[in-house]
Amino acid sequence: MTKAEIVINISEKLGVEKNDTQEIVNHFMKEVRSALESGENVYLRGFGSFVVKTRKAKKGRNISKNVTINIPAHNIPSFKPAREFLEEVKNKVVVD
């Protein structure tokens, strides 16, 4: 599902103009992003948490040059689904 499909679904279900819905979705995404960029976690009860995780420094390899490189410690955004959300997906999505 794309952002455009989310906007269409929400606007149809709520009877709100697509442009207004798109602006709300965009602002929501900007708020989550700015919170994570400032080191804050975002908790949405019943849905999940957007958290900042720290990756440790490690050694890697550039295989084209056959050289060892140092990868510094860095932060990455991550999503952890809420327990009930996780259980619903496990129970409703069919394993191929």
Backbone as CSV, one residue per row, in Angstrom:
resi,resn,N_x,N_y,N_z,CA_x,CA_y,CA_z,C_x,C_y,C_z
1,MET,0.846,-1.172,0.000,0.000,0.000,0.000,0.890,1.233,0.000
2,THR,0.523,2.198,-0.807,1.298,3.432,-0.909,0.646,4.538,-0.081
3,LYS,1.360,5.643,0.071,0.815,6.783,0.797,-0.436,7.302,0.095
4,ALA,-0.436,7.319,-1.231,-1.603,7.785,-1.984,-2.818,6.904,-1.709
5,GLU,-2.608,5.595,-1.625,-3.716,4.680,-1.325,-4.238,4.884,0.093
6,ILE,-3.344,5.150,1.025,-3.755,5.439,2.400,-4.615,6.690,2.428
7,VAL,-4.182,7.736,1.721,-4.928,8.999,1.669,-6.318,8.764,1.085
8,ILE,-6.403,8.016,-0.002,-7.696,7.742,-0.639,-8.610,6.978,0.313
9,ASN,-8.083,5.933,0.955,-8.895,5.132,1.879,-9.426,5.964,3.041
10,ILE,-8.567,6.776,3.637,-8.983,7.593,4.776,-10.010,8.631,4.338
11,SER,-9.779,9.292,3.209,-10.706,10.338,2.762,-12.079,9.753,2.424
12,GLU,-12.106,8.544,1.848,-13.393,7.901,1.541,-14.122,7.474,2.805
13,LYS,-13.402,6.919,3.779,-14.030,6.441,5.015,-14.544,7.580,5.881
14,LEU,-13.843,8.714,5.876,-14.229,9.833,6.735,-15.027,10.902,6.005
15,GLY,-15.098,10.814,4.684,-15.816,11.832,3.922,-15.110,13.177,3.919
16,VAL,-13.797,13.138,3.937,-12.976,14.360,3.950,-12.298,14.490,2.591
17,GLU,-12.065,15.715,2.165,-11.392,15.955,0.891,-10.013,15.287,0.877
18,LYS,-9.625,14.777,-0.292,-8.321,14.108,-0.411,-7.172,15.052,-0.102
19,ASN,-7.276,16.299,-0.533,-6.190,17.254,-0.272,-6.004,17.489,1.223
20,ASP,-7.122,17.600,1.951,-7.034,17.790,3.403,-6.432,16.558,4.075
21,THR,-6.881,15.391,3.625,-6.359,14.144,4.185,-4.871,14.006,3.903
22,GLN,-4.456,14.343,2.689,-3.042,14.250,2.336,-2.206,15.187,3.194
23,GLU,-2.718,16.367,3.453,-1.987,17.312,4.288,-1.847,16.783,5.723
24,ILE,-2.898,16.155,6.239,-2.850,15.584,7.584,-1.832,14.451,7.636
25,VAL,-1.868,13.561,6.646,-0.926,12.439,6.608,0.507,12.962,6.507
26,ASN,0.722,13.970,5.657,2.069,14.548,5.515,2.548,15.162,6.826
27,HIS,1.669,15.883,7.517,2.054,16.494,8.789,2.340,15.430,9.850
28,PHE,1.551,14.359,9.858,1.801,13.262,10.791,3.198,12.689,10.560
29,MET,3.519,12.415,9.293,4.832,11.846,8.969,5.954,12.815,9.332
30,LYS,5.752,14.109,9.117,6.776,15.102,9.479,6.992,15.146,10.985
31,GLU,5.909,15.041,11.760,6.025,15.057,13.221,6.791,13.842,13.730
32,VAL,6.478,12.664,13.181,7.194,11.450,13.583,8.670,11.589,13.227
33,ARG,8.931,12.057,12.017,10.310,12.205,11.560,11.089,13.206,12.414
34,SER,10.486,14.359,12.705,11.221,15.366,13.481,11.464,14.881,14.910
35,ALA,10.509,14.125,15.481,10.726,13.574,16.824,11.898,12.602,16.815
36,LEU,11.943,11.722,15.826,13.049,10.754,15.751,14.380,11.450,15.492
37,GLU,14.364,12.478,14.642,15.606,13.216,14.362,16.140,13.926,15.596
38,SER,15.254,14.287,16.528,15.714,14.946,17.754,15.981,13.934,18.877
39,GLY,15.904,12.636,18.555,16.238,11.598,19.522,15.073,11.121,20.363
40,GLU,13.858,11.615,20.098,12.676,11.191,20.848,12.050,9.965,20.187
41,ASN,11.476,9.094,20.993,10.711,7.970,20.480,9.245,8.369,20.386
42,VAL,8.506,7.729,19.479,7.090,8.020,19.290,6.300,6.760,19.619
43,TYR,5.383,6.860,20.580,4.595,5.719,21.026,3.135,5.912,20.632
44,LEU,2.599,4.994,19.838,1.199,5.028,19.431,0.519,3.790,20.014
45,ARG,-0.209,3.975,21.101,-0.836,2.864,21.830,-1.724,2.047,20.902
46,GLY,-1.542,0.741,20.909,-2.321,-0.163,20.082,-1.774,-0.345,18.679
47,PHE,-0.804,0.488,18.284,-0.225,0.399,16.945,1.236,-0.021,17.012
48,GLY,2.043,0.774,17.720,3.457,0.445,17.846,4.281,1.655,18.208
49,SER,5.587,1.463,18.174,6.526,2.520,18.563,7.555,2.741,17.469
50,PHE,7.788,4.004,17.178,8.893,4.386,16.312,10.023,4.781,17.249
51,VAL,11.127,4.062,17.193,12.217,4.291,18.131,13.532,4.506,17.392
52,VAL,14.458,5.168,18.087,15.800,5.365,17.556,16.693,4.305,18.182
53,LYS,17.330,3.493,17.349,18.240,2.454,17.827,19.669,2.855,17.496
54,THR,20.588,2.500,18.382,22.002,2.781,18.153,22.696,1.515,17.695
55,ARG,23.363,1.613,16.578,24.177,0.499,16.082,25.611,0.725,16.541
56,LYS,26.243,-0.329,17.027,27.623,-0.228,17.496,28.582,-0.070,16.315
57,ALA,29.758,0.462,16.606,30.812,0.544,15.591,31.261,-0.878,15.260
58,LYS,31.612,-1.096,14.000,32.064,-2.432,13.601,32.993,-2.331,12.409
59,LYS,33.639,-3.440,12.108,34.514,-3.499,10.943,33.750,-4.160,9.809
60,GLY,33.928,-3.616,8.609,33.303,-4.165,7.413,34.352,-4.366,6.341
61,ARG,33.926,-4.869,5.185,34.863,-5.090,4.094,34.335,-4.469,2.822
62,ASN,35.227,-3.794,2.116,34.934,-3.342,0.763,35.455,-4.448,-0.148
63,ILE,34.571,-5.319,-0.615,35.024,-6.509,-1.339,35.582,-6.188,-2.721
64,SER,35.169,-5.053,-3.304,35.715,-4.722,-4.625,37.186,-4.310,-4.534
65,LYS,37.577,-3.690,-3.394,38.971,-3.280,-3.202,39.713,-4.207,-2.247
66,ASN,38.990,-5.163,-1.665,39.551,-6.113,-0.713,40.246,-5.399,0.449
67,VAL,39.493,-4.440,1.058,40.030,-3.627,2.139,39.062,-3.678,3.319
68,THR,39.615,-3.690,4.526,38.791,-3.608,5.737,38.497,-2.145,6.019
69,ILE,37.240,-1.839,6.339,36.858,-0.459,6.658,36.195,-0.439,8.030
70,ASN,36.267,0.696,8.694,35.611,0.882,9.981,34.275,1.568,9.747
71,ILE,33.220,0.970,10.255,31.891,1.566,10.185,31.616,2.150,11.561
72,PRO,31.461,3.475,11.654,31.282,4.101,12.969,29.907,3.774,13.564
73,ALA,29.771,3.966,14.871,28.479,3.807,15.531,27.518,4.841,14.956
74,HIS,26.269,4.458,14.809,25.285,5.379,14.252,23.885,5.002,14.723
75,ASN,22.962,5.951,14.615,21.571,5.735,15.006,20.731,5.470,13.770
76,ILE,19.716,4.604,13.944,18.786,4.320,12.855,17.361,4.335,13.406
77,PRO,16.381,4.748,12.577,14.990,4.656,13.013,14.504,3.216,12.889
78,SER,13.609,2.829,13.774,13.086,1.474,13.770,11.626,1.505,14.206
79,PHE,10.852,0.501,13.790,9.454,0.391,14.205,9.259,-0.917,14.949
80,LYS,8.617,-0.832,16.102,8.293,-2.030,16.887,6.775,-2.066,17.044
81,PRO,6.104,-3.064,16.421,4.648,-3.114,16.518,4.167,-3.445,17.924
82,ALA,2.968,-2.949,18.259,2.350,-3.268,19.545,1.989,-4.750,19.565
83,ARG,1.923,-5.321,20.755,1.681,-6.751,20.901,0.381,-7.176,20.216
84,GLU,-0.719,-6.435,20.433,-1.992,-6.835,19.838,-1.971,-6.683,18.307
85,PHE,-1.271,-5.688,17.813,-1.111,-5.507,16.368,-0.331,-6.685,15.783
86,LEU,0.730,-7.061,16.449,1.562,-8.179,16.013,0.756,-9.478,15.979
87,GLU,-0.052,-9.713,17.017,-0.865,-10.930,17.083,-1.916,-10.961,15.977
88,GLU,-2.535,-9.819,15.676,-3.533,-9.770,14.603,-2.918,-10.112,13.259
89,VAL,-1.738,-9.579,12.999,-1.065,-9.878,11.727,-0.705,-11.363,11.676
90,LYS,-0.198,-11.907,12.766,0.164,-13.329,12.798,-1.048,-14.206,12.510
91,ASN,-2.199,-13.842,13.090,-3.395,-14.670,12.963,-4.143,-14.480,11.637
92,LYS,-4.055,-13.294,11.040,-4.860,-13.011,9.853,-4.129,-13.187,8.530
93,VAL,-2.816,-13.046,8.516,-2.063,-13.153,7.264,-1.670,-14.616,7.067
94,VAL,-2.044,-15.139,5.909,-1.792,-16.539,5.599,-0.342,-16.732,5.161
95,VAL,0.297,-17.754,5.710,1.671,-18.081,5.350,1.642,-18.846,4.039
96,ASP,2.470,-18.430,3.097,2.524,-19.092,1.789,3.226,-20.410,1.857
